[in-house]
Amino acid sequence: MNDVLLFFLQYREAIFIIILSLFLGIEVISHVPSVLHTPLMSGANAIHGVVIIGAIIVMGHAQDVLSMILGFLAVILGTLNVVGGFVVTDRMLEMFRKKKSKN
């Protein structure tokens, strides 16, 4: 318990910035019009591709088991996010395609 408190005290500025970023991100995303959702999803997918590369690099430099497990989880979750983002983007773009005629 004492280690957790020491961690929060040592990194309080970084934790404060992360919490503010979360609130700012929620506020910005909630005001995005539907028309811009698909391009933003594509941009987010590109960013998560970079996250996956970073997680692979972390796994390559892992010194202990915890670092390897966290890197592996980051790769898995980043990959799921990229694939899910592309699926959602494809479904949204499907709404704008013309329907094929049955003739």
Helices and strands as residue ranges (DSSP letters): H 2-10, H 12-30, G 34-36, H 37-60, H 65-94
